[in-house]
């Protein structure tokens, strides 16, 4: 979901502009989705190396 078209109920301006504290908080909440793609990629690479090491040991 994007905040480009949302209007703040407190200040009646677009949320994307972040004019009030509520806008800024909601904009931050919507744009930070938790786990970053870089962290996911690093985890997948670590799993690949672990699988290769286990295959080599067996």
N, CA, C and O of each residue as an XYZ file, in Angstrom:
232
protein
N       0.838     -1.175      0.000
C       0.000      0.000      0.000
C       0.882      1.236      0.000
O       1.935      1.249      0.636
N       0.469      2.248     -0.691
C       1.238      3.477     -0.794
C       0.488      4.621     -0.112
O      -0.740      4.607     -0.025
N       1.234      5.599      0.365
C       0.599      6.732      1.041
C       0.490      7.940      0.115
O       0.186      9.041      0.572
N       0.735      7.746     -1.184
C       0.692      8.861     -2.125
C      -0.685      9.497     -2.238
O      -0.791     10.709     -2.426
N      -1.733      8.705     -2.126
C      -3.082      9.220     -2.341
C      -3.891      9.338     -1.050
O      -5.078      9.661     -1.089
N      -3.258      9.079      0.086
C      -3.972      9.156      1.354
C      -3.953     10.582      1.895
O      -2.968     11.308      1.759
N      -5.067     10.958      2.512
C      -5.187     12.286      3.114
C      -5.274     12.109      4.619
O      -6.023     11.264      5.111
N      -4.515     12.900      5.342
C      -4.478     12.822      6.798
C      -5.774     13.354      7.399
O      -6.294     14.385      6.972
N      -6.280     12.645      8.385
C      -7.507     13.076      9.050
C      -7.248     14.243     10.005
O      -8.171     14.981     10.352
N      -6.005     14.409     10.426
C      -5.685     15.469     11.390
C      -5.420     16.807     10.698
O      -5.951     17.832     11.126
N      -4.610     16.817      9.638
C      -4.234     18.092      9.024
C      -4.842     18.292      7.628
O      -4.715     19.372      7.052
N      -5.495     17.268      7.085
C      -6.176     17.316      5.782
C      -5.227     17.580      4.621
O      -5.638     18.141      3.605
N      -3.962     17.185      4.757
C      -2.976     17.269      3.679
C      -2.559     15.847      3.302
O      -2.789     14.911      4.068
N      -1.955     15.681      2.144
C      -1.489     14.344      1.760
C      -0.484     13.785      2.771
O       0.403     14.500      3.237
N      -0.631     12.511      3.101
C       0.238     11.859      4.077
C       1.684     11.856      3.595
O       2.604     11.934      4.409
N       1.896     11.768      2.296
C       3.236     11.709      1.727
C       4.054     12.961      2.075
O       5.281     12.895      2.148
N       3.383     14.098      2.289
C       4.086     15.345      2.627
C       4.591     15.350      4.064
O       5.579     16.020      4.365
N       3.935     14.619      4.954
C       4.383     14.529      6.342
C       4.340     15.847      7.082
O       5.301     16.188      7.771
N       3.261     16.599      6.965
C       3.179     17.919      7.585
C       2.954     17.880      9.093
O       3.392     18.784      9.804
N       2.286     16.858      9.582
C       2.051     16.773     11.035
C       2.661     15.476     11.572
O       3.112     14.626     10.805
N       2.668     15.341     12.883
C       3.269     14.160     13.516
C       2.545     12.875     13.108
O       3.183     11.839     12.923
N       1.242     12.933     12.969
C       0.472     11.754     12.566
C       0.829     11.330     11.137
O       0.981     10.140     10.862
N       0.960     12.294     10.238
C       1.374     11.998      8.855
C       2.741     11.331      8.842
O       2.931     10.309      8.184
N       3.689     11.908      9.567
C       5.046     11.358      9.568
C       5.071      9.953     10.138
O       5.760      9.079      9.611
N       4.323      9.727     11.216
C       4.301      8.397     11.833
C       3.696      7.367     10.884
O       4.232      6.268     10.740
N       2.604      7.705     10.247
C       1.959      6.765      9.331
C       2.805      6.530      8.087
O       2.861      5.411      7.579
N       3.460      7.570      7.595
C       4.331      7.416      6.437
C       5.490      6.470      6.762
O       5.824      5.600      5.959
N       6.099      6.637      7.932
C       7.189      5.755      8.349
C       6.702      4.319      8.522
O       7.384      3.376      8.121
N       5.527      4.154      9.116
C       4.979      2.818      9.341
C       4.707      2.120      8.013
O       4.933      0.915      7.893
N       4.230      2.853      7.024
C       3.884      2.248      5.744
C       5.111      1.939      4.899
O       5.074      1.020      4.080
N       6.189      2.680      5.077
C       7.363      2.498      4.233
C       8.401      1.560      4.822
O       9.349      1.193      4.127
N       8.259      1.164      6.061
C       9.187      0.218      6.669
C       8.438     -1.082      6.916
O       7.577     -1.170      7.791
N       8.787     -2.086      6.127
C       8.045     -3.341      6.137
C       8.719     -4.438      6.939
O       8.401     -5.614      6.764
N       9.624     -4.081      7.798
C      10.256     -5.094      8.633
C      11.579     -5.571      8.076
O      12.571     -4.843      8.123
N      11.608     -6.781      7.550
C      12.846     -7.389      7.076
C      13.228     -6.798      5.722
O      12.412     -6.748      4.802
N      14.463     -6.357      5.614
C      14.923     -5.767      4.361
C      15.283     -6.860      3.355
O      15.656     -7.966      3.747
N      15.174     -6.561      2.085
C      15.540     -7.547      1.059
C      17.007     -7.971      1.157
O      17.339     -9.112      0.833
N      17.882     -7.077      1.595
C      19.290     -7.424      1.751
C      19.474     -8.490      2.816
O      20.281     -9.406      2.653
N      18.729     -8.373      3.902
C      18.807     -9.360      4.970
C      18.295    -10.719      4.497
O      18.865    -11.749      4.856
N      17.256    -10.734      3.717
C      16.719    -11.981      3.168
C      17.736    -12.628      2.238
O      17.951    -13.839      2.298
N      18.364    -11.829      1.379
C      19.374    -12.351      0.465
C      20.564    -12.924      1.225
O      21.074    -13.985      0.866
N      21.008    -12.241      2.260
C      22.130    -12.744      3.061
C      21.763    -14.070      3.734
O      22.596    -14.972      3.814
N      20.542    -14.192      4.210
C      20.084    -15.437      4.820
C      20.035    -16.588      3.818
O      20.405    -17.718      4.139
N      19.579    -16.294      2.610
C      19.539    -17.332      1.577
C      20.937    -17.788      1.180
O      21.166    -18.977      0.963
N      21.868    -16.849      1.084
C      23.255    -17.211      0.759
C      23.851    -18.059      1.878
O      24.551    -19.035      1.609
N      23.578    -17.696      3.128
C      24.077    -18.481      4.260
C      23.499    -19.900      4.229
O      24.217    -20.863      4.501
N      22.228    -20.035      3.906
C      21.615    -21.359      3.803
C      22.229    -22.172      2.666
O      22.413    -23.383      2.794
N      22.541    -21.513      1.567
C      23.178    -22.202      0.449
C      24.536    -22.759      0.860
O      24.845    -23.917      0.582
N      25.357    -21.928      1.529
C      26.662    -22.396      1.983
C      26.536    -23.510      3.016
O      27.336    -24.446      3.020
N      25.550    -23.416      3.878
C      25.324    -24.469      4.867
C      24.942    -25.781      4.177
O      25.434    -26.847      4.545
N      24.076    -25.696      3.189
C      23.673    -26.899      2.457
C      24.861    -27.509      1.714
O      25.015    -28.730      1.689
N      25.699    -26.668      1.111
C      26.883    -27.174      0.413
C      27.863    -27.814      1.390
O      28.460    -28.842      1.071
N      28.036    -27.240      2.552
C      28.935    -27.814      3.559
C      28.409    -29.149      4.068
O      29.180    -30.092      4.246
N      27.119    -29.234      4.300
C      26.536    -30.498      4.757
C      26.633    -31.583      3.681
O      26.864    -32.752      3.989
N      26.454    -31.188      2.424
C      26.566    -32.156      1.338
C      28.000    -32.637      1.205
O      28.235    -33.810      0.912
N      28.947    -31.762      1.413
C      30.365    -32.134      1.323
C      30.756    -33.082      2.457
O      31.590    -33.967      2.263
N      30.163    -32.904      3.635
C      30.503    -33.755      4.788
C      29.894    -35.149      4.702
O      30.398    -36.084      5.325
N      28.817    -35.299      3.938
C      28.161    -36.618      3.872
C      28.656    -37.486      2.767
O      28.185    -38.612      2.609
